[in-house]
Amino acid sequence: MSLLASRQALSKELVMATTFSPGATAWIIQRWQTQPGSVMIRTLNRTSSSLEQLLDTANAENVDLILTSSPMLLQHLQEHQKLAPFDNALPESQRLVPESIRSTSVAVAISGFGLLINRSALAARHLSPPADWADLTQPKYQNALLMSSPSRSDTNHLMVESLLQQKGWEEGWATLLASAGNLVTISSRSFGVADKIKSGLGVAGPVIDNYANLLLNDPHLAFTYFPRSAVSPTYVAVLKNSQHASEARRFIRYLLSPEGQRILADANTGIYGHSRFCNTDFDDKLACLNLSGV
């Protein structure tokens, strides 16, 4: 009987592909699995380009749903008929989802961009902390900054796009190129930037807040939002060929529920991570952004 039960449990296991680090999803999954009747979730943590390659195949890993901050990845999957429609999402919860993927993808959280700073490394080099992109161009930060590659990291791609939109093409690229001259290395993954800053390889680097927040129990680290940070939703979608679509949708509705939203916040995923998103205390932010109650 125990072997039969084990096989039945495995047959209902959800496989969630995600561009987030394992640390960003572990607490969410742990709390979900305390829910009555919940199924186990196994994650595949990969870059967006790697997930594109995987999911463009015959879905050998039997992926059921995808959790990502990359609208480009979801756009690609939708164009290749890989995503299932998601019905009855509240319009208010979809207002930050690009219209082209709104029929299949749901926003369950929002994040912002800023600078993760290693205070000890700054002090050792007698440097003041940077606060914005313009500061990263200063010669005093030579061989002290870290960044991920926009061609490998969709999160960094979005940060670069936001900078170019704010400053314009010429000034934006001038800022990027001047900042690049101060890089000590380029990381292939966004969470790699955060990990390398923590290790002291560099003093600062641009990251999304959900990676920074996971490390802020370290008193040597600090995070500051860019003064004009873009808002980056966290999206979730169900794969068209999922064998467990009903369980996958139940998990999404849990993330959108008041309890799920609080779990996302507890997991330091960056949801409602700064007052610019909503000028209220946290208890009111769910109502303010209308993501609860689905």
N, C-alpha and C positions, 0 to 999 in steps of 0.2 A: 504493500500500500504506500509506503514512503517513497519507493521508486516511482510509482505511478503519479503520486502527488508532485514529485520533483519534475517529472516530465511535463505535467500539466502546467506547472508554474513557469517552466522554461518556454512552453509554447505560447504563453501570454506575455513574455518579456517584451518591453518596448525598447527599441534601439533608437537612440537620439543622436543624430550627427550634429556637431556644434563646432563653431569657430572659437568658442571660449575655452579658457584653460580649465583643467579639471577642478581646481580650487574654486572657480566661480560658479560651478554647478553642483558641487557635492552636497552643500547644506540644503539646497532646494530639493534635491532628489531625496535626501534623508528625511526631510519633513513630509514630503509627499507620500512616502512609503509608510507613514504612520496613519494615513487615512484608511478608513474601513474599505476593504475590497480593492485597494490600490494594487497595481502590478509593479514588478521590478522594472527599473530603467537601467539600461547599459548605454554608456556614452562612447561615441567616436569623436575624439578631439583632433581636428585637422585644420589646415589652412583652407581658405575658401577655394583656392585653385585645386587643391587636392580633393575637396568634396565635389567640385564640379566633375573632375575626372571619374571619381567613384560613382556618382549618381547618374552620369551619362552612360554607364554600362548597364548591365542587366540587373542592377541593384543586388549584387552578390551578398552584401552584408545585411540584407533584409531591413533596411532603414525604414523606420515608421514616421519619424518627424525630424525637423531641423530647427535648431535654435541658433540665431546669428544676429549680428548687428550690420550685416552686409546686405543692402538692398540689391546690389549688383548680382550677388549669388542667387538670390530669390528670383530676380528678373530672368536670369539665364535658365533656371529650372522651370519657371513658368512657360517661357518661350519654347522649351523642349517638352512641354506637356508632362512634367514630372510631379506637379503639385495638385492636390485635391482641393476643390472649393471648400471654403469655410463659411457656413451660413450663420446668420443670426448674431453676428458680432455687433455690439452697439456702435452706431455711427460715431459717437463721441470718442470711443477708444481707437478709432481708425483714422483720426484726423491727421496724424503725423505719418501715416503709411502712404507711400507714393501711390497715386491712383492706378498705375499700371499693374500693381501687385495686390491691390486691395481686396480682390475677390478670393485670394488664397492665403494671404499672410496677415497675421494679427500682431499688433504691438502690445507687448506685455510689460514693458519697462522703458524708461528713458534715461539716457546718460549724457554726459558732457565731456568736453576735452579740456586738458590743461597740462600743467607741468608737474611731474614728480621730481622732488628735490631731495638730495642726500645732504642734510645739514652738516654732518661730520666731514664729508668730503669737501664741501664748500669751505668750512673753517680751516681745513688743512691747507687749502690753496689760497686762503685769505681773500675769498670772493664773496660778493653780495649775491643774494638769490635773484635769478631772473623772474620776471613776472609775465612777459608776453613774448610773441615772436620777435619783435624788434630787439629785445634784449639778447636774444640768442645769436645775433649777428655781431656782437661786440667781440673784439679780438681777445679780451681777457679770458674768454671761455674756450680758447683754442685747445683742442685735444681733451675737452672736458664734457662734451655733450654726446647723447645717444639718441638714436632715432631708428624706427623700423623702415623697411623699404616699401614705398607705395605700390610697387609692382607685386609684392608678396603679401602685403597686409591691407585688406580693404578698410580697416579702421584708420590706418595712416592715410590711405587714399582719400577718405572722407575729410580728414583734417586738412590735407593739402588743398583739396577742392574748396573748403571753407575759407582758407587763407586767400586763395586766388580770387574768390568771389568778393571778399571784403576789401582787398587792397588793389584789385585789378591785375591784369595779366603781367604787365611789366614790373610794377612794384612788388607784386607777389612773388614772382620768380626771382627777382633780385634779393628779396628777403630769404627765400629758400636756399639760393646758391651761397649767400653769405653765411647762413647758418650751417650749411653743409661743410664749409671750410673749418668749422670748429668741432666736427664729429670725431670721436675717438674710434667708433665702429658703427656699423649699420646692422641691426638685428633683423632676422628674417620674420620674426613674430612680434606682435605688439606686446604680449606679456613678457617676451624676452627683454624688452627695454626696461620694464619695471624691475625684473629680477636682476639685471646687470647694474642698475642704479643702486639697488639695495646692497649689492656686493661691493660697491665703491668703485666700479670700473669707470663710472662717469659721475658728474655732480648733478645732472638734470637731463630731462628729456620729455618731449611731448607724448602723452598717453591718454587713453580713455579712462574715465574715473573709476570704472568698475575693476580695473586691474590695480590701480593705485590704492583703492580703499582696502583691498585685501592685505596690504602691507603696512597700513598706518598704525598698527599696534606697535610698530618699531618706533621708538621716540626719536631716532635719528632721521626719520623720513617725514616729509611734508608734501602736501599736494595743494596747488592753487589753480583755480579755473582760469582759462583765458578770459580777459574782460568781455570779449564778444564770442563766447563759446557757442558753437552750433549745438543743437539738440539732436542726439543720435538714438533713435528707438532700438530696442531689442525686439526682434521679430521671431515668431514661431509659425511653422506651417506643417501640414500633414502631407506625407508623400502619397501620390496617387495610387501606388501599388502596395500600400501598407496593408498587412494582414490583420492589423489591430487598430483600425481607424477609429472605432468607437472609444477605445481606451485612450488613444492619443488625443482625441478631442476632449475627453474628460480631463486629462492632464492640463490641457490648455485652459479649460474653464476654471480649473483649480487655480492656475496662475493669475487669472483675471479676477478671482474672488477676493473679498477683503482680506481673508486669511492668507491667500497666496501672495497678495501684494505686500503684506507685512513680512512674509517669509523672504520675498525678493529683497526687501529693504534690509532685513537682518543678515542676508547673505552678502551684503556689501556689493551688490551688482551695479550700484550707481543709480538705482531708481530714485527719482526725485531728490538727487543728491545735492542740490543747491537751490537756494531761495529764488534764483532767477527763473526757475521753472514754474514756481507758484509761490506767491508771497503769503504763505500761511505756514502754521506749524504742521508737523508730519501727519498728525491725526486728521487734519482737514484736507490733506493733499489728495487723498483718494477721491473724495467728493469733488474737489476742485478740478481734477483732471478727468473725472468721470470714467475711470478704468474699472471700477468695481461694479458689482451687481449683475454680472453676466451669467 
